[in-house]
Amino acid sequence: MVFFVMTGIGSLLLKNPPPGYRPAGWTPAPASKSGATTYEFSPGEMWRTRTAYFMWIAYALGTSAGLMLISQLVPFAKSVKVPTEALQTITLVVGATGNAGGRILSGWMSDTLGRLNVLRLMIGIPAVAMPLLSLSGSNVGLLYLMVFVVYWCYGTQLSVNASTTADFWGTKNAGINYGLLFTAWGVAGIIGPRIGGALYDQYHDYQAAFYTAAVLAAIALVFELLARKPAPPVRA
């Protein structure tokens, strides 16, 4: 409720800039250099491209893997007898630092390596890190490292998918287009923790959840590899 109220108040302070607005001293990079589309896709046109579906599935499954970890991390750490002090550090410092670091540096990473390349890396890496995390046991150093890596990848996905939406389908409708793509994260918030909990109930072992998360990340990577910058629609 607090979040809803604060967001509502903040939205009242926003207004669209005048048409053609440019910050003083700023010269936009040519579209050919930045890789951004010069065509403004409407939401309907966006969903008529295969890339939208590939990215939605990759987004949903990739973040499901991260949310499975987040939902199972504390009980998993307790089950392998991680000390209480270390447990607090995992959630309050290591995870938060990784998540924030991925979000903050994702712009530089995607500008340097390319949007899709970064998304593919941030989905592919957890496919390896998840099993390693499950095997870390009470090795606090390895556990810290794997938690940091997975949280970093999770945070980066949330940031880079937004900028990729603007590059692929234009900035004019980026708000609604990304809002539609972002429903993938909403679905992940439902299925990720539920799958993790159901697997533990079935096997009474957290490794099943982490290995399943790795499989989801691997499937997500396949769909991200299929994604390509969409071409503008052909007018009859």
N, C-alpha and C positions, 0 to 999 in steps of 0.2 A: 504494500500500500504506500509506504514511504517513497519507494522508487517511482511508482505511478504518479504520485503528487509532484515530485521533483521534476520528472520528465515533462509533465503537463505544464508546469510553470516555466520551465526552460524553453519549451516550444513556443510559448507566447512571446518570447523575446526575439524569435527568429523572423527574418523577412528576406525575401528574394532580392538580390542585387539588381540594379537597373540593367536593361538589355545591353549587351556588349561590354559589360564592366570588365576592367583589367586592373590588377594592383599596380601601383606606380612602379615603374622600372622593370616590370616583368614582361618577358617576351616568351610566349609559349613555344615549345619545341615543335618542329614540323611533324605532322602526323606520320609521315614516312619514316622518321627517325624514332619516334616514340612507340610506334607500332599500334597506336590507337586508331580505331575506326573513324572515318569521316562521315559515316552515315548514322543517323539517330534512330535506332530500333525502337518501335513501340513495344509494350509488353507482349502483345499478340504476335508481333513479328519475331521477338526474341524466342518465344516458345515454339515457333515454327522452324527453329534451327536445332539440329541434333546436338550441338555443343551444349545447349541449355540443359538437356536431359542428362548428358554424360557428366556435366559438372555438378548437377543436383545430386545425382546418385553418389558421385565421389565425395561430395561435401557431406552428405548424410552419413555414409559409412565411415569416412575418415574421422569425423568428429564423434561418431558413436564409439569408435575405439578409444579416443581420448576420454570421453565421459565414462566409459566402463572402468578405466583406470581411476578416475577421480572418485567414482562412487565406491570402489572397492579398496582404495589405497589404505585407509586407516585400519579397517578390520584385517586386511592382509598383513600390514606391518605388525599389528598386535599378535597375529597368529604365529609369526616367526620370532616373537620375543624381542622386537626392536625396543630399546630402552625408551622410557617415557619422554625424556629430554630430546632424544633424536626424533621421536615421533612428532613432537611439536614443531621441530625444525623442518621436517619434511613438508608439512602442510603450510606453515606460515612463512617460511623463507624459501626453501628450495623450489617448491611448486610455484609459488607466487612470482619468484624471480624469473623462472623459466617462462612462464606465461607472459609476463610483462615484457621480458626481453625479446621474445618472439614478435610481439605486437609492435614494439618500438623500432626494432631493426628490420622489420619485414619490408618496409619501403625501400631501404637501401639494397637489401638482398634481391628483391624482385626487379628493381631498376638495373641491377648489375647482371643478374643471371637470367632474367626473363620471368614473367608472371607464371606461366605454366610450369617452367622448370622448377621454380621454387615450390609450387603446390605439389608437384610430383615428388620432390625430395621430402617435403614435410608429411606426405602420406606414406612414402616408402620406408622412411627411417623407423617409424613406430612398428612396422611389421617385423623388424629385427629387434628393436628395443624392448618390446613387450615380453617376448620369451625370456630375454636376459633379465628383465626385471623380476619375472616370476621365479627365476633360478637364483636370485641374489640372496635369498634367505635372510639371515641376520647380518650379512656383510653390508654394513651401513654405508660405506663409501660407494660401492657399486649401486646400491639402492638409490642413494642421492643422485648419482650421475644419470641413471636411467629415468628417474622421476623428472629431473631437470630437462632431459632431452624430450621426453614425451610431452611435457607441458609446453616446452618451446614450440614444438611442432603444432600442437593444438592451437596455441595463441596465434601463430603465424597463419594458419589456415583461415582463421576468422578475419584477419586483416587483408590478406592477399586476394581472397575471393571477392572482396568488395572492389578493389582497384581493378581486378581482372574484368569484372562486370562492366565497369565504366569503359575500359579499353576495348572490350569486345562488342558492346552494344550501345556505346555512346553515353555522354554525360547528361543529356537533356532529360532522359527518363531513368537515370541511374538509381534514383531513390526507390522508385516502385519496382524497377527490374531487380535490384539487389534485394529488396524486401521479399520478392517472390522466390528468389534463389535462397534466401536466408531461411525460408520455411524448412529447408533441409536440416538446419541445425535444430529447429524445433522438434522435428521428427527424431533426430538423434538423441535429444534430451529425454524422449519417451522410451525409445528402444534400447539405448545403450545401457543405462542402469538396470532396466528390467531384465535384459539378457544376462548381465553379470550376476544379478541376484538369483535368477532362475537356475543358472549353472551351478552356483554354490549350493543352492537347495538340493539340486540333483546329485552332485558329486561330493559335497562337503569339502571342497578344495578350490582355492582361489586360482590355481594354475589353469583350470579349465577356462575361466573368464579371460585371463590374459592371453592364452593361446587363441581363443576365439576372436579377441580383439585384433590380434596379429593377422588372422585370416580376413577379417573385415577390412583391415587396412590394405592388404594385398589385393583384394577385390576392388577396393576404391582406386587403387593405383592403376589397375587395368582401365577403368573408365576414364581416369584423368589422362592416361596416355592416348586414349581415343579422341580426346577433345582437341579441337583446332579452332583458330580464329574464324568466326563465321563470315561468309561473304554477304554483302548487302543483297536484299531480295531483287530479283529481276522483274522490272515493271513490264507489263504486257503492252 
